[in-house]
């Protein structure tokens, strides 16, 4: 396990998946049709149970104020602080590894009860799975 620190809040705009886990790919595809890939931007998957079922959001960092509103997208804040994390390498070869990694992270103590399971897509091969700690 590693600790990843976000030094500042990250405002993201997102597309909510129609279902979890089946709607994840479509949500990312729709997001990328609105916000083309850029190495200057961070991309995420953000999920947590909400009133029972898990709600998944494909998200991209907002780079300019008002960008989400122009695209008619909702926003949320990934709070600054310390996150417990593990990186899944070459995740496309074993997508279920992301789920297994979050199960491992969720078993750790001192997690933020209002936090999200965050997938930070570092590249097209590596994703950092992280959950905010109760700082």
Helices and strands as residue ranges (DSSP letters): E 2-6, E 10-16, H 24-34, E 43-49, E 54-61, H 67-70, E 74-78, E 81-88, G 91-93, H 96-106, E 117-121, E 127-132
